[in-house]
């Protein structure tokens, strides 16, 4: 069975510092315990009132956020190598093609 890959607790804390505001079902408390809810929320924005918690997005959510908000792109360099850079650093017509190529490459 395929499962979602979530960011680690340490990465979740860094994402909060960097302004990640994606809505997700999962979060960590200050002790690093992982929780899931039946609804999505921006947990980094005080999702449980006065309790400090950290959104726990999937890795794919973070990649998409980085592409949209931070204008960072992931590019295929070779069959097994990908590089990361700012939008202006690379000339690529369709970012989704890179993702799909990475998915179907052996």
Backbone as XML, in Angstrom:
<?xml version="1.0"?>
<chain id="A" units="angstrom">
  <residue number="1" name="UNK">
    <atom name="N" x="0.827" y="-1.181" z="0.000"/>
    <atom name="CA" x="0.000" y="0.000" z="0.000"/>
    <atom name="C" x="0.880" y="1.255" z="0.000"/>
  </residue>
  <residue number="2" name="UNK">
    <atom name="N" x="0.522" y="2.209" z="-0.804"/>
    <atom name="CA" x="1.276" y="3.462" z="-0.884"/>
    <atom name="C" x="0.757" y="4.409" z="0.188"/>
  </residue>
  <residue number="3" name="UNK">
    <atom name="N" x="1.682" y="5.019" z="0.923"/>
    <atom name="CA" x="1.297" y="5.972" z="1.958"/>
    <atom name="C" x="1.872" y="7.345" z="1.628"/>
  </residue>
  <residue number="4" name="UNK">
    <atom name="N" x="1.306" y="8.363" z="2.242"/>
    <atom name="CA" x="1.797" y="9.726" z="2.054"/>
    <atom name="C" x="3.112" y="9.900" z="2.817"/>
  </residue>
  <residue number="5" name="UNK">
    <atom name="N" x="4.014" y="10.691" z="2.285"/>
    <atom name="CA" x="5.244" y="11.035" z="2.974"/>
    <atom name="C" x="5.094" y="12.450" z="3.519"/>
  </residue>
  <residue number="6" name="UNK">
    <atom name="N" x="5.161" y="12.569" z="4.827"/>
    <atom name="CA" x="5.010" y="13.865" z="5.475"/>
    <atom name="C" x="6.370" y="14.418" z="5.863"/>
  </residue>
  <residue number="7" name="UNK">
    <atom name="N" x="6.452" y="15.722" z="6.008"/>
    <atom name="CA" x="7.704" y="16.331" z="6.453"/>
    <atom name="C" x="7.965" y="15.918" z="7.899"/>
  </residue>
  <residue number="8" name="UNK">
    <atom name="N" x="9.215" y="15.929" z="8.270"/>
    <atom name="CA" x="9.586" y="15.610" z="9.655"/>
    <atom name="C" x="9.176" y="16.766" z="10.570"/>
  </residue>
  <residue number="9" name="UNK">
    <atom name="N" x="9.211" y="16.510" z="11.861"/>
    <atom name="CA" x="8.888" y="17.542" z="12.844"/>
    <atom name="C" x="9.828" y="18.734" z="12.706"/>
  </residue>
  <residue number="10" name="UNK">
    <atom name="N" x="11.126" y="18.461" z="12.550"/>
    <atom name="CA" x="12.104" y="19.549" z="12.403"/>
    <atom name="C" x="11.824" y="20.386" z="11.158"/>
  </residue>
  <residue number="11" name="UNK">
    <atom name="N" x="11.480" y="19.729" z="10.054"/>
    <atom name="CA" x="11.160" y="20.456" z="8.822"/>
    <atom name="C" x="9.871" y="21.249" z="8.993"/>
  </residue>
  <residue number="12" name="UNK">
    <atom name="N" x="8.899" y="20.694" z="9.688"/>
    <atom name="CA" x="7.640" y="21.407" z="9.937"/>
    <atom name="C" x="7.900" y="22.712" z="10.692"/>
  </residue>
  <residue number="13" name="UNK">
    <atom name="N" x="8.801" y="22.674" z="11.660"/>
    <atom name="CA" x="9.133" y="23.894" z="12.406"/>
    <atom name="C" x="9.791" y="24.927" z="11.488"/>
  </residue>
  <residue number="14" name="UNK">
    <atom name="N" x="10.694" y="24.471" z="10.623"/>
    <atom name="CA" x="11.352" y="25.385" z="9.688"/>
    <atom name="C" x="10.351" y="25.976" z="8.694"/>
  </residue>
  <residue number="15" name="UNK">
    <atom name="N" x="9.418" y="25.148" z="8.234"/>
    <atom name="CA" x="8.406" y="25.649" z="7.295"/>
    <atom name="C" x="7.552" y="26.733" z="7.935"/>
  </residue>
  <residue number="16" name="UNK">
    <atom name="N" x="7.232" y="26.572" z="9.198"/>
    <atom name="CA" x="6.453" y="27.599" z="9.898"/>
    <atom name="C" x="7.236" y="28.913" z="9.934"/>
  </residue>
  <residue number="17" name="UNK">
    <atom name="N" x="8.538" y="28.824" z="10.223"/>
    <atom name="CA" x="9.394" y="30.017" z="10.233"/>
    <atom name="C" x="9.438" y="30.685" z="8.866"/>
  </residue>
  <residue number="18" name="UNK">
    <atom name="N" x="9.415" y="29.874" z="7.799"/>
    <atom name="CA" x="9.499" y="30.390" z="6.426"/>
    <atom name="C" x="8.156" y="30.881" z="5.891"/>
  </residue>
  <residue number="19" name="UNK">
    <atom name="N" x="7.079" y="30.699" z="6.664"/>
    <atom name="CA" x="5.789" y="31.229" z="6.244"/>
    <atom name="C" x="4.868" y="30.248" z="5.538"/>
  </residue>
  <residue number="20" name="UNK">
    <atom name="N" x="5.138" y="28.943" z="5.667"/>
    <atom name="CA" x="4.243" y="27.975" z="5.033"/>
    <atom name="C" x="2.833" y="28.158" z="5.594"/>
  </residue>
  <residue number="21" name="UNK">
    <atom name="N" x="1.870" y="28.324" z="4.682"/>
    <atom name="CA" x="0.486" y="28.560" z="5.108"/>
    <atom name="C" x="-0.510" y="27.650" z="4.396"/>
  </residue>
  <residue number="22" name="UNK">
    <atom name="N" x="-0.022" y="26.521" z="3.928"/>
    <atom name="CA" x="-0.894" y="25.565" z="3.255"/>
    <atom name="C" x="-1.876" y="24.918" z="4.219"/>
  </residue>
  <residue number="23" name="UNK">
    <atom name="N" x="-3.045" y="24.613" z="3.708"/>
    <atom name="CA" x="-4.067" y="23.947" z="4.514"/>
    <atom name="C" x="-3.880" y="22.439" z="4.402"/>
  </residue>
  <residue number="24" name="UNK">
    <atom name="N" x="-3.725" y="21.784" z="5.539"/>
    <atom name="CA" x="-3.556" y="20.336" z="5.551"/>
    <atom name="C" x="-4.278" y="19.732" z="6.749"/>
  </residue>
  <residue number="25" name="UNK">
    <atom name="N" x="-4.431" y="18.434" z="6.729"/>
    <atom name="CA" x="-5.150" y="17.730" z="7.795"/>
    <atom name="C" x="-4.251" y="17.361" z="8.983"/>
  </residue>
  <residue number="26" name="UNK">
    <atom name="N" x="-2.982" y="17.419" z="8.794"/>
    <atom name="CA" x="-2.055" y="16.864" z="9.774"/>
    <atom name="C" x="-1.177" y="17.935" z="10.405"/>
  </residue>
  <residue number="27" name="UNK">
    <atom name="N" x="-0.775" y="17.684" z="11.652"/>
    <atom name="CA" x="0.079" y="18.638" z="12.356"/>
    <atom name="C" x="0.867" y="17.930" z="13.453"/>
  </residue>
  <residue number="28" name="UNK">
    <atom name="N" x="1.902" y="18.627" z="13.933"/>
    <atom name="CA" x="2.700" y="18.171" z="15.074"/>
    <atom name="C" x="2.434" y="19.112" z="16.242"/>
  </residue>
  <residue number="29" name="UNK">
    <atom name="N" x="2.436" y="18.570" z="17.466"/>
    <atom name="CA" x="2.401" y="19.460" z="18.626"/>
    <atom name="C" x="3.836" y="19.823" z="18.985"/>
  </residue>
  <residue number="30" name="UNK">
    <atom name="N" x="4.026" y="20.582" z="20.056"/>
    <atom name="CA" x="5.376" y="21.051" z="20.406"/>
    <atom name="C" x="6.300" y="19.922" z="20.850"/>
  </residue>
  <residue number="31" name="UNK">
    <atom name="N" x="5.735" y="18.763" z="21.195"/>
    <atom name="CA" x="6.551" y="17.604" z="21.568"/>
    <atom name="C" x="6.898" y="16.725" z="20.374"/>
  </residue>
  <residue number="32" name="UNK">
    <atom name="N" x="6.404" y="17.087" z="19.187"/>
    <atom name="CA" x="6.698" y="16.324" z="17.989"/>
    <atom name="C" x="5.741" y="15.175" z="17.725"/>
  </residue>
  <residue number="33" name="UNK">
    <atom name="N" x="4.643" y="15.101" z="18.472"/>
    <atom name="CA" x="3.644" y="14.059" z="18.221"/>
    <atom name="C" x="2.810" y="14.443" z="17.007"/>
  </residue>
  <residue number="34" name="UNK">
    <atom name="N" x="2.541" y="13.460" z="16.156"/>
    <atom name="CA" x="1.834" y="13.667" z="14.884"/>
    <atom name="C" x="0.338" y="13.419" z="15.089"/>
  </residue>
  <residue number="35" name="UNK">
    <atom name="N" x="-0.496" y="14.344" z="14.568"/>
    <atom name="CA" x="-1.945" y="14.224" z="14.682"/>
    <atom name="C" x="-2.600" y="14.449" z="13.325"/>
  </residue>
  <residue number="36" name="UNK">
    <atom name="N" x="-3.753" y="13.826" z="13.123"/>
    <atom name="CA" x="-4.546" y="14.010" z="11.900"/>
    <atom name="C" x="-5.965" y="14.405" z="12.276"/>
  </residue>
  <residue number="37" name="UNK">
    <atom name="N" x="-6.557" y="15.249" z="11.463"/>
    <atom name="CA" x="-7.946" y="15.678" z="11.656"/>
    <atom name="C" x="-8.750" y="15.311" z="10.417"/>
  </residue>
  <residue number="38" name="UNK">
    <atom name="N" x="-10.061" y="15.440" z="10.509"/>
    <atom name="CA" x="-10.952" y="15.155" z="9.378"/>
    <atom name="C" x="-11.153" y="16.376" z="8.478"/>
  </residue>
  <residue number="39" name="UNK">
    <atom name="N" x="-10.511" y="17.476" z="8.806"/>
    <atom name="CA" x="-10.658" y="18.712" z="8.032"/>
    <atom name="C" x="-9.286" y="19.353" z="7.843"/>
  </residue>
  <residue number="40" name="UNK">
    <atom name="N" x="-9.189" y="20.210" z="6.848"/>
    <atom name="CA" x="-7.932" y="20.900" z="6.571"/>
    <atom name="C" x="-7.914" y="22.261" z="7.256"/>
  </residue>
  <residue number="41" name="UNK">
    <atom name="N" x="-6.734" y="22.662" z="7.680"/>
    <atom name="CA" x="-6.560" y="23.964" z="8.311"/>
    <atom name="C" x="-5.113" y="24.416" z="8.115"/>
  </residue>
  <residue number="42" name="UNK">
    <atom name="N" x="-4.890" y="25.716" z="8.265"/>
    <atom name="CA" x="-3.526" y="26.235" z="8.321"/>
    <atom name="C" x="-3.112" y="26.174" z="9.782"/>
  </residue>
  <residue number="43" name="UNK">
    <atom name="N" x="-2.560" y="25.054" z="10.197"/>
    <atom name="CA" x="-2.211" y="24.826" z="11.597"/>
    <atom name="C" x="-1.126" y="25.785" z="12.069"/>
  </residue>
  <residue number="44" name="UNK">
    <atom name="N" x="-0.332" y="26.321" z="11.167"/>
    <atom name="CA" x="0.707" y="27.273" z="11.544"/>
    <atom name="C" x="0.130" y="28.610" z="11.971"/>
  </residue>
  <residue number="45" name="UNK">
    <atom name="N" x="-1.145" y="28.823" z="11.722"/>
    <atom name="CA" x="-1.799" y="30.082" z="12.062"/>
    <atom name="C" x="-2.683" y="29.912" z="13.294"/>
  </residue>
  <residue number="46" name="UNK">
    <atom name="N" x="-2.153" y="29.252" z="14.300"/>
    <atom name="CA" x="-2.902" y="29.083" z="15.545"/>
    <atom name="C" x="-4.120" y="28.193" z="15.411"/>
  </residue>
  <residue number="47" name="UNK">
    <atom name="N" x="-3.966" y="27.076" z="14.730"/>
    <atom name="CA" x="-5.075" y="26.163" z="14.473"/>
    <atom name="C" x="-5.814" y="25.682" z="15.703"/>
  </residue>
  <residue number="48" name="UNK">
    <atom name="N" x="-5.169" y="25.642" z="16.855"/>
    <atom name="CA" x="-5.830" y="25.194" z="18.089"/>
    <atom name="C" x="-5.800" y="26.290" z="19.153"/>
  </residue>
  <residue number="49" name="UNK">
    <atom name="N" x="-5.993" y="27.502" z="18.736"/>
    <atom name="CA" x="-6.040" y="28.610" z="19.701"/>
    <atom name="C" x="-4.669" y="28.993" z="20.197"/>
  </residue>
  <residue number="50" name="UNK">
    <atom name="N" x="-4.466" y="28.897" z="21.508"/>
    <atom name="CA" x="-3.218" y="29.359" z="22.116"/>
    <atom name="C" x="-2.113" y="28.305" z="22.119"/>
  </residue>
  <residue number="51" name="UNK">
    <atom name="N" x="-2.425" y="27.082" z="21.702"/>
    <atom name="CA" x="-1.431" y="26.011" z="21.682"/>
    <atom name="C" x="-0.572" y="26.146" z="20.427"/>
  </residue>
  <residue number="52" name="UNK">
    <atom name="N" x="0.749" y="26.102" z="20.588"/>
    <atom name="CA" x="1.651" y="26.168" z="19.441"/>
    <atom name="C" x="1.703" y="24.804" z="18.766"/>
  </residue>
  <residue number="53" name="UNK">
    <atom name="N" x="1.349" y="24.779" z="17.490"/>
    <atom name="CA" x="1.434" y="23.555" z="16.705"/>
    <atom name="C" x="2.038" y="23.881" z="15.348"/>
  </residue>
  <residue number="54" name="UNK">
    <atom name="N" x="2.401" y="22.844" z="14.621"/>
    <atom name="CA" x="3.091" y="23.003" z="13.346"/>
    <atom name="C" x="2.405" y="22.168" z="12.276"/>
  </residue>
  <residue number="55" name="UNK">
    <atom name="N" x="2.031" y="22.792" z="11.175"/>
    <atom name="CA" x="1.436" y="22.058" z="10.061"/>
    <atom name="C" x="2.387" y="20.960" z="9.614"/>
  </residue>
  <residue number="56" name="UNK">
    <atom name="N" x="1.822" y="19.797" z="9.244"/>
    <atom name="CA" x="2.615" y="18.665" z="8.759"/>
    <atom name="C" x="2.165" y="18.321" z="7.342"/>
  </residue>
  <residue number="57" name="UNK">
    <atom name="N" x="2.615" y="19.096" z="6.368"/>
    <atom name="CA" x="2.213" y="18.840" z="4.983"/>
    <atom name="C" x="2.950" y="17.638" z="4.400"/>
  </residue>
  <residue number="58" name="UNK">
    <atom name="N" x="2.423" y="17.143" z="3.295"/>
    <atom name="CA" x="3.132" y="16.094" z="2.561"/>
    <atom name="C" x="4.307" y="16.749" z="1.830"/>
  </residue>
  <residue number="59" name="UNK">
    <atom name="N" x="5.253" y="15.934" z="1.432"/>
    <atom name="CA" x="6.389" y="16.462" z="0.679"/>
    <atom name="C" x="5.921" y="17.115" z="-0.622"/>
  </residue>
  <residue number="60" name="UNK">
    <atom name="N" x="4.929" y="16.518" z="-1.279"/>
    <atom name="CA" x="4.412" y="17.077" z="-2.529"/>
    <atom name="C" x="3.802" y="18.459" z="-2.311"/>
  </residue>
  <residue number="61" name="UNK">
    <atom name="N" x="3.102" y="18.651" z="-1.179"/>
    <atom name="CA" x="2.530" y="19.960" z="-0.875"/>
    <atom name="C" x="3.628" y="21.016" z="-0.733"/>
  </residue>
  <residue number="62" name="UNK">
    <atom name="N" x="4.727" y="20.637" z="-0.101"/>
    <atom name="CA" x="5.831" y="21.581" z="0.101"/>
    <atom name="C" x="6.480" y="21.924" z="-1.234"/>
  </residue>
  <residue number="63" name="UNK">
    <atom name="N" x="6.674" y="20.928" z="-2.084"/>
    <atom name="CA" x="7.260" y="21.186" z="-3.397"/>
    <atom name="C" x="6.378" y="22.153" z="-4.182"/>
  </residue>
  <residue number="64" name="UNK">
    <atom name="N" x="5.079" y="21.930" z="-4.154"/>
    <atom name="CA" x="4.157" y="22.815" z="-4.872"/>
    <atom name="C" x="4.196" y="24.220" z="-4.274"/>
  </residue>
  <residue number="65" name="UNK">
    <atom name="N" x="4.221" y="24.335" z="-2.952"/>
    <atom name="CA" x="4.298" y="25.634" z="-2.287"/>
    <atom name="C" x="5.583" y="26.364" z="-2.668"/>
  </residue>
  <residue number="66" name="UNK">
    <atom name="N" x="6.698" y="25.626" z="-2.681"/>
    <atom name="CA" x="7.972" y="26.232" z="-3.059"/>
    <atom name="C" x="7.920" y="26.760" z="-4.488"/>
  </residue>
  <residue number="67" name="UNK">
    <atom name="N" x="7.271" y="25.986" z="-5.383"/>
    <atom name="CA" x="7.171" y="26.411" z="-6.783"/>
    <atom name="C" x="6.306" y="27.657" z="-6.918"/>
  </residue>
  <residue number="68" name="UNK">
    <atom name="N" x="5.190" y="27.691" z="-6.241"/>
    <atom name="CA" x="4.237" y="28.785" z="-6.414"/>
    <atom name="C" x="4.635" y="30.020" z="-5.616"/>
  </residue>
  <residue number="69" name="UNK">
    <atom name="N" x="4.881" y="29.847" z="-4.326"/>
    <atom name="CA" x="5.125" y="30.976" z="-3.437"/>
    <atom name="C" x="6.554" y="31.480" z="-3.507"/>
  </residue>
  <residue number="70" name="UNK">
    <atom name="N" x="7.486" y="30.574" z="-3.493"/>
    <atom name="CA" x="8.899" y="30.958" z="-3.444"/>
    <atom name="C" x="9.563" y="31.024" z="-4.813"/>
  </residue>
  <residue number="71" name="UNK">
    <atom name="N" x="8.824" y="30.682" z="-5.866"/>
    <atom name="CA" x="9.340" y="30.696" z="-7.235"/>
    <atom name="C" x="10.613" y="29.860" z="-7.375"/>
  </residue>
  <residue number="72" name="UNK">
    <atom name="N" x="10.610" y="28.714" z="-6.735"/>
    <atom name="CA" x="11.730" y="27.788" z="-6.837"/>
    <atom name="C" x="11.274" y="26.611" z="-7.684"/>
  </residue>
  <residue number="73" name="UNK">
    <atom name="N" x="12.136" y="26.154" z="-8.553"/>
    <atom name="CA" x="11.795" y="25.071" z="-9.468"/>
    <atom name="C" x="12.724" y="23.887" z="-9.276"/>
  </residue>
  <residue number="74" name="UNK">
    <atom name="N" x="12.211" y="22.718" z="-9.601"/>
    <atom name="CA" x="12.973" y="21.484" z="-9.548"/>
    <atom name="C" x="13.150" y="21.003" z="-10.985"/>
  </residue>
  <residue number="75" name="UNK">
    <atom name="N" x="14.374" y="20.776" z="-11.413"/>
    <atom name="CA" x="14.651" y="20.448" z="-12.802"/>
    <atom name="C" x="15.400" y="19.143" z="-12.936"/>
  </residue>
  <residue number="76" name="UNK">
    <atom name="N" x="15.087" y="18.440" z="-13.999"/>
    <atom name="CA" x="15.750" y="17.170" z="-14.281"/>
    <atom name="C" x="17.067" y="17.452" z="-14.994"/>
  </residue>
  <residue number="77" name="UNK">
    <atom name="N" x="18.153" y="16.974" z="-14.424"/>
    <atom name="CA" x="19.472" y="17.152" z="-15.017"/>
    <atom name="C" x="19.862" y="15.906" z="-15.802"/>
  </residue>
  <residue number="78" name="UNK">
    <atom name="N" x="19.529" y="14.744" z="-15.278"/>
    <atom name="CA" x="19.803" y="13.482" z="-15.953"/>
    <atom name="C" x="18.756" y="12.469" z="-15.495"/>
  </residue>
  <residue number="79" name="UNK">
    <atom name="N" x="18.917" y="11.216" z="-15.876"/>
    <atom name="CA" x="17.946" y="10.199" z="-15.496"/>
    <atom name="C" x="17.753" y="10.077" z="-13.987"/>
  </residue>
  <residue number="80" name="UNK">
    <atom name="N" x="18.783" y="10.333" z="-13.240"/>
    <atom name="CA" x="18.701" y="10.146" z="-11.788"/>
    <atom name="C" x="19.051" y="11.397" z="-10.987"/>
  </residue>
  <residue number="81" name="UNK">
    <atom name="N" x="19.221" y="12.495" z="-11.659"/>
    <atom name="CA" x="19.665" y="13.695" z="-10.973"/>
    <atom name="C" x="18.712" y="14.852" z="-11.217"/>
  </residue>
  <residue number="82" name="UNK">
    <atom name="N" x="18.315" y="15.512" z="-10.134"/>
    <atom name="CA" x="17.473" y="16.701" z="-10.233"/>
    <atom name="C" x="18.197" y="17.849" z="-9.552"/>
  </residue>
  <residue number="83" name="UNK">
    <atom name="N" x="17.967" y="19.038" z="-10.045"/>
    <atom name="CA" x="18.580" y="20.218" z="-9.447"/>
    <atom name="C" x="17.478" y="21.200" z="-9.078"/>
  </residue>
  <residue number="84" name="UNK">
    <atom name="N" x="17.788" y="22.103" z="-8.182"/>
    <atom name="CA" x="16.834" y="23.084" z="-7.690"/>
    <atom name="C" x="17.390" y="24.466" z="-7.988"/>
  </residue>
  <residue number="85" name="UNK">
    <atom name="N" x="16.525" y="25.391" z="-8.377"/>
    <atom name="CA" x="16.983" y="26.747" z="-8.631"/>
    <atom name="C" x="15.839" y="27.718" z="-8.709"/>
  </residue>
  <residue number="86" name="UNK">
    <atom name="N" x="16.172" y="28.974" z="-8.767"/>
    <atom name="CA" x="15.161" y="30.011" z="-8.917"/>
    <atom name="C" x="14.621" y="29.988" z="-10.337"/>
  </residue>
  <residue number="87" name="UNK">
    <atom name="N" x="13.425" y="30.496" z="-10.520"/>
    <atom name="CA" x="12.764" y="30.492" z="-11.824"/>
    <atom name="C" x="13.657" y="31.070" z="-12.911"/>
  </residue>
  <residue number="88" name="UNK">
    <atom name="N" x="14.341" y="32.171" z="-12.613"/>
    <atom name="CA" x="15.160" y="32.844" z="-13.616"/>
    <atom name="C" x="16.411" y="32.063" z="-14.003"/>
  </residue>
  <residue number="89" name="UNK">
    <atom name="N" x="16.772" y="31.080" z="-13.194"/>
    <atom name="CA" x="17.993" y="30.311" z="-13.444"/>
    <atom name="C" x="17.857" y="29.308" z="-14.584"/>
  </residue>
  <residue number="90" name="UNK">
    <atom name="N" x="16.601" y="28.950" z="-14.940"/>
    <atom name="CA" x="16.389" y="27.885" z="-15.902"/>
    <atom name="C" x="15.323" y="28.272" z="-16.909"/>
  </residue>
  <residue number="91" name="UNK">
    <atom name="N" x="15.420" y="27.700" z="-18.078"/>
    <atom name="CA" x="14.409" y="27.907" z="-19.108"/>
    <atom name="C" x="13.664" y="26.592" z="-19.301"/>
  </residue>
  <residue number="92" name="UNK">
    <atom name="N" x="12.449" y="26.527" z="-18.814"/>
    <atom name="CA" x="11.657" y="25.312" z="-18.924"/>
    <atom name="C" x="10.212" y="25.708" z="-19.171"/>
  </residue>
  <residue number="93" name="UNK">
    <atom name="N" x="9.624" y="25.138" z="-20.212"/>
    <atom name="CA" x="8.267" y="25.533" z="-20.581"/>
    <atom name="C" x="7.216" y="25.046" z="-19.598"/>
  </residue>
  <residue number="94" name="UNK">
    <atom name="N" x="7.313" y="23.821" z="-19.130"/>
    <atom name="CA" x="6.252" y="23.271" z="-18.314"/>
    <atom name="C" x="6.813" y="22.500" z="-17.127"/>
  </residue>
  <residue number="95" name="UNK">
    <atom name="N" x="6.668" y="23.064" z="-15.939"/>
    <atom name="CA" x="7.180" y="22.434" z="-14.723"/>
    <atom name="C" x="6.545" y="21.071" z="-14.471"/>
  </residue>
  <residue number="96" name="UNK">
    <atom name="N" x="5.282" y="20.904" z="-14.822"/>
    <atom name="CA" x="4.604" y="19.629" z="-14.602"/>
    <atom name="C" x="5.255" y="18.512" z="-15.421"/>
  </residue>
  <residue number="97" name="UNK">
    <atom name="N" x="5.783" y="18.840" z="-16.599"/>
    <atom name="CA" x="6.474" y="17.829" z="-17.398"/>
    <atom name="C" x="7.669" y="17.260" z="-16.642"/>
  </residue>
  <residue number="98" name="UNK">
    <atom name="N" x="8.376" y="18.100" z="-15.923"/>
    <atom name="CA" x="9.535" y="17.646" z="-15.166"/>
    <atom name="C" x="9.083" y="16.682" z="-14.072"/>
  </residue>
  <residue number="99" name="UNK">
    <atom name="N" x="8.008" y="17.029" z="-13.370"/>
    <atom name="CA" x="7.500" y="16.160" z="-12.314"/>
    <atom name="C" x="7.078" y="14.817" z="-12.876"/>
  </residue>
  <residue number="100" name="UNK">
    <atom name="N" x="6.348" y="14.834" z="-13.971"/>
    <atom name="CA" x="5.883" y="13.592" z="-14.568"/>
    <atom name="C" x="7.056" y="12.770" z="-15.104"/>
  </residue>
  <residue number="101" name="UNK">
    <atom name="N" x="8.043" y="13.429" z="-15.679"/>
    <atom name="CA" x="9.212" y="12.719" z="-16.169"/>
    <atom name="C" x="9.921" y="12.039" z="-14.997"/>
  </residue>
  <residue number="102" name="UNK">
    <atom name="N" x="10.053" y="12.747" z="-13.881"/>
    <atom name="CA" x="10.676" y="12.168" z="-12.709"/>
    <atom name="C" x="9.909" y="10.973" z="-12.183"/>
  </residue>
  <residue number="103" name="UNK">
    <atom name="N" x="8.607" y="11.018" z="-12.289"/>
    <atom name="CA" x="7.762" y="9.928" z="-11.799"/>
    <atom name="C" x="7.925" y="8.679" z="-12.651"/>
  </residue>
  <residue number="104" name="UNK">
    <atom name="N" x="7.988" y="8.841" z="-13.967"/>
    <atom name="CA" x="8.000" y="7.670" z="-14.846"/>
    <atom name="C" x="9.399" y="7.181" z="-15.204"/>
  </residue>
  <residue number="105" name="UNK">
    <atom name="N" x="10.442" y="7.927" z="-14.814"/>
    <atom name="CA" x="11.809" y="7.509" z="-15.096"/>
    <atom name="C" x="12.175" y="6.313" z="-14.228"/>
  </residue>
  <residue number="106" name="UNK">
    <atom name="N" x="12.882" y="5.369" z="-14.831"/>
    <atom name="CA" x="13.272" y="4.157" z="-14.084"/>
    <atom name="C" x="14.093" y="4.476" z="-12.879"/>
  </residue>
</chain>
